[in-house]
Amino acid sequence: MTIEFILPDIGEGIVECELLEWLVSEGEHIEEDQPVAEVMTDKATVQIPAMHAGVVNKLHYAVGDIAKVHAPLFSMTPDDANTDGQSENEQAEITGSASEKVPENENTSSASGSSNGKHIEDFILPDIGEGIVECEIVKWNVAEGDVIEEDQAVVEVMTDKAVVEIPAKNAGTVHRLYYAQGDIAKVHSALFALEVADEASAANSASDVSSSANTSSSNVASQSSVQTQTNGSNQQSTHVAPSKFSDGEYEPPIAIEGKVLASPAVRRVAREKNIDLSSVQGSGKKGRILKSDVLNLKHSNVGTSSQKPSSSSSSSAAEKGASNIASTAIEGSVRTEKVRGIQAAMAKQMSASVYTIPHFTVSDELVMDNLISLRTLLKPEFEAKNVKLSFMPFFVKAMSLALNEFPVVNSQLNDDATEISYFADHNIGFAVDSKIGLLVPNIKRVQNLSLLDIAVQMQDIIEQARAGRVAGEHLKGGTISISNIGAIGGITATPVINKPEAAIVALGKTQKLPRFDNEGNVSAQNIMVVNWSGDHRIIDGATMVRFNNLWMSYLTTPEKMLMHLK
C-alpha cells in the first residue's frame, strides 16, 4: 500500500520551506526516524525524519523547490503493507494527503461515486494570509443540507489580522460541517464536506491535468476556475502534488471590510489579465465579482494591459515585470534570484523594525586593557575544560548585571504601544554569521549563569549556527541583543533593533589608539567603539547613557562583577 508522507509542522508560524537536499532517492529502502530531506526555513536548516520504514516510491519536489507544510513531501510503501496498526492521526494524515495531491479542487473524494452520479468531497481550508496557520470559526453562513453555488460565502473566520469570508469552490449540497462556531480550524485541513455532481468534478479534474501538462495554454486559463503555474512562468512541474502550492495558488480570501468581493480564482484571472478588481462592477450576490465580469471587461482593457516595455531584439523581456524593469534600466547582464529562507526573514524583520521603532543611538569608547589582562589570565583554565574563552561571555554577563539596575532596557512595547512588558529573565542574543545567513540565537536566563556556563552555551550555539542547525528554542524568546561586528573587522555601526526587543549594541574591533591617561600623559590604549540603538518610545537618552556607563564599568574594571556574581 502506497502512502504519502505529509510535511509536518517545522516551527511556529512556518508555512513553507525550501528543499536543500534529498538524503534518499527513489527506490531506496529507509528506516523509521531516518533523515530523508534537509529543508531550510526562514529560521534554520532542519532535517526531516521518516515516520515509517519502507521503500521510497516518488520524491514530489526537486532541490530548490518550495514545499508547503502539511503537503505531501514524498510517497512510500511501508514495510508493513497492513496499516491497521497505525494510529487514527496517522491514518487521517494519509487520507488528507490524497486531498492535497489534487492541485485545483483542494479536495478529495471521501466516498466513491454513487448511483445518482454524485459523490462527497472535502473542502480544504486554503491559505488565508502570510504566516497564518489557523483561524477561529466566527459564523457559518450555511447549514448541513443547504444547496450552495460556486463562489458563495460559506463561513466567516477570524485570524489574528482580520475577519474573512471563505467562498465555495464548487456548487453542491453541504453534507457535513467539520467545525462548530468558536472552534479553531487549521489551514490545509478539511473544513466541510460537499456533495457534488460527478460531471463537475470530472471537468475540474480534466482542467487540472491540462493546466499541469501545458501551463502556457490560454484555453486552459479560460476553462479552469483555478490554474497552477500559468502565464508569467517558464517552469514546468514534474510532479502533481506541489503544483497545488505554486506561487499565487492560494490568495487570502476576501476581507469583509474595505475589500472587493471576489474569490481567489477570480483574483487570479484578474491578475493574469492585468485588471484592477476595484474598477470591475460585480454582478454577483452582494456585488461579488464573478469570473464572467472580469472576462467581459478585459476586452476593453486590451490596449491598456498590452502596453508594456518591450525589447526590439526579444519579446521574452516582457514576461516578468520586475526583470523587464531591471533590464531596461541597467545596461549589461542582470541576474535575478528569489529572496528566500533566512534572507527573506531578515528583510521582513529589519523592515518592520525600522518602520515601526523610532531608533536612537548612543556611542562610546570602551577601554579594553583590564579585560584583556583578565581574559589572558583565565584562558588556560577554560582551555583545560575544552572551552574557548572569547570576550563575548564578559560582555553578556556584564550586560545582565546592568539590566538588574535598568529593567526598562530588558522590556518590550506591545504593537499598540499601550503596554510595556518587563522580563525577569535576561535572554541575551548575539548575531552569528552562519552559512545560511544572519542568525540571532540567544542564551536563556543569563542572570543565573556563571561566566563558564555562558562560554559553554555560546560555543555550542555558535557551532550549531555555523552548521545551519540551531535548535528552535535558541532562536526565540530573546530580550536584548549584541552584534559583534568587530569580529570581522568592523569599527563602528548603527545596529537595527531586533524587534520586538528594545535595545541592541554593536561592538567594534579593538584598536590600539593614543589617549590621555589620568595624569594627562598620552599613552597607547586598547579601545573598542560601542554603539547602542534603543527604542525611543520607552527608553530615553539619559537612561541609555546611564545603562551604558554601568555596563562599561563592569568591563573596564571587571573585578567589580565579583560583587554581584551568584
Helices and strands as residue ranges (DSSP letters): E 3-6, E 16-22, E 29-30, E 35-40, E 45-49, E 54-59, E 66-68, E 72-78, G 83-85, H 88-100, E 118-124, E 134-140, E 147-148, E 153-158, E 163-167, E 172-177, E 184-186, E 190-197, H 198-213, H 218-223, G 241-245, H 264-272, G 277-279, G 285-287, H 291-298, G 299-301, H 302-305, G 316-318, H 321-329, H 341-356, E 359-367, H 369-383, H 392-405, G 407-410, E 411-413, E 420-422, E 428-430, E 432-434, E 437-439, E 442-443, G 446-448, H 451-466, G 472-475, E 480-483, G 485-488, E 503-507, E 511-516, E 522-535, H 541-556, G 558-563
